[in-house]
Amino acid sequence: MADLLGQLGGDIAGLVRKEAELVRAEVAEKLSAAGKAVADIAAGALLLVAALLVLLQALVLALSKIMDPIWASLLVGAGVACVGYVLVRAGMKAISIKGLAPDRTARQLKKDADLMKGNPQ
């Protein structure tokens, strides 16, 4: 009986070890795939920026047909700068420290602590 229990313990330890190796291999595989996906996203973003620049230049050329090219460039540049400013401000507001705080978790932890103390609310 003791030998069987010892063998069972060894088998369980071996099984846990094999499962851990499988998890490590799977995680490594997933990270590799994620790395390739990030590279694809970066390349796509770079091409989108280049396309945006070409489209903005086309807008400047189109506006230069009805106004001086300098004013057309200034108008497009000011418009893009305003949109960029609004987006940056909105993004900064969204990632403020106050916005990142885990409010619901903090409330739940406070409730749990109060419950443990015997002060349910």
C-alpha positions as CSV (number, residue, x, y, z in Angstrom):
1,M,0.0,0.0,0.0
2,A,2.9,2.4,0.9
3,D,4.5,1.6,-2.4
4,L,1.3,2.4,-4.3
5,L,0.9,5.7,-2.5
6,G,4.5,6.6,-3.2
7,Q,4.1,5.7,-6.8
8,L,0.8,7.8,-6.9
9,G,2.6,10.8,-5.4
10,G,5.4,10.5,-8.0
11,D,2.9,10.1,-10.8
12,I,1.0,13.2,-9.7
13,A,4.2,15.2,-9.4
14,G,5.2,14.1,-12.9
15,L,1.8,15.0,-14.2
16,V,2.0,18.4,-12.7
17,R,5.5,18.9,-14.1
18,K,4.3,17.9,-17.6
19,E,1.3,20.2,-17.4
20,A,3.6,23.1,-16.4
21,E,5.8,22.4,-19.4
22,L,2.8,22.3,-21.6
23,V,1.5,25.6,-20.2
24,R,5.0,27.2,-20.8
25,A,5.2,25.9,-24.4
26,E,1.6,27.2,-25.1
27,V,2.3,30.6,-23.6
28,A,5.6,30.9,-25.6
29,E,3.7,30.0,-28.7
30,K,0.9,32.5,-28.0
31,L,3.5,35.3,-27.2
32,S,5.3,34.6,-30.5
33,A,2.0,34.9,-32.4
34,A,1.2,38.1,-30.5
35,G,4.6,39.6,-31.3
36,K,3.9,38.9,-35.0
37,A,0.5,40.5,-34.7
38,V,2.1,43.6,-33.1
39,A,4.5,43.9,-35.9
40,D,1.7,43.7,-38.4
41,I,-0.3,46.4,-36.6
42,A,2.8,48.6,-36.5
43,A,3.4,48.2,-40.2
44,G,-0.3,48.9,-41.0
45,A,-0.3,52.0,-38.8
46,L,2.8,53.3,-40.6
47,L,1.1,52.8,-43.9
48,L,-2.0,54.5,-42.7
49,V,0.0,57.6,-41.5
50,A,1.6,57.7,-45.0
51,A,-1.8,57.5,-46.6
52,L,-3.1,60.3,-44.4
53,L,-0.2,62.5,-45.4
54,V,-0.9,61.9,-49.1
55,L,-4.6,62.6,-48.6
56,L,-3.9,65.8,-46.7
57,Q,-1.5,66.9,-49.5
58,A,-4.3,66.2,-52.0
59,L,-6.6,68.4,-50.0
60,V,-4.1,71.2,-50.0
61,L,-3.7,70.9,-53.8
62,A,-7.5,70.9,-54.2
63,L,-7.9,74.0,-52.0
64,S,-5.0,75.7,-53.9
65,K,-7.3,75.7,-57.0
66,I,-9.6,78.2,-55.1
67,M,-7.1,80.0,-52.9
68,D,-3.4,80.8,-52.6
69,P,-1.4,77.5,-52.0
70,I,0.1,79.0,-48.8
71,W,-3.3,79.8,-47.3
72,A,-4.5,76.3,-48.4
73,S,-1.6,74.7,-46.6
74,L,-2.2,76.9,-43.5
75,L,-5.9,76.1,-43.5
76,V,-5.3,72.3,-43.7
77,G,-2.5,72.4,-41.2
78,A,-4.6,74.4,-38.7
79,G,-7.6,72.0,-39.2
80,V,-5.4,68.9,-38.6
81,A,-3.7,70.5,-35.6
82,C,-7.1,71.3,-34.0
83,V,-8.4,67.8,-34.5
84,G,-5.1,66.4,-33.1
85,Y,-5.3,68.7,-30.1
86,V,-8.9,67.6,-29.3
87,L,-7.9,63.9,-29.6
88,V,-4.8,64.4,-27.4
89,R,-6.8,66.2,-24.7
90,A,-9.5,63.5,-24.8
91,G,-6.9,60.8,-24.5
92,M,-5.1,62.5,-21.6
93,K,-8.4,62.9,-19.8
94,A,-9.2,59.2,-20.3
95,I,-5.9,58.0,-18.9
96,S,-5.7,60.3,-15.9
97,I,-4.6,58.7,-12.7
98,K,-8.0,59.2,-11.2
99,G,-9.6,57.4,-14.2
100,L,-7.3,54.4,-13.9
101,A,-8.1,53.8,-10.2
102,P,-10.0,50.5,-9.6
103,D,-13.0,52.1,-8.0
104,R,-15.3,49.1,-8.0
105,T,-12.6,46.8,-6.6
106,A,-11.8,49.3,-3.8
107,R,-15.5,49.5,-2.9
108,Q,-15.8,45.7,-2.9
109,L,-12.7,45.3,-0.7
110,K,-14.0,47.9,1.7
111,K,-17.3,46.0,1.9
112,D,-15.5,42.7,2.5
113,A,-13.4,44.3,5.2
114,D,-16.5,45.8,6.9
115,L,-18.2,42.4,6.6
116,M,-15.2,40.6,8.2
117,K,-15.3,43.2,11.1
118,G,-19.0,42.5,11.6
119,N,-20.3,45.8,10.2
120,P,-22.4,44.9,7.2
121,Q,-23.7,47.8,5.2
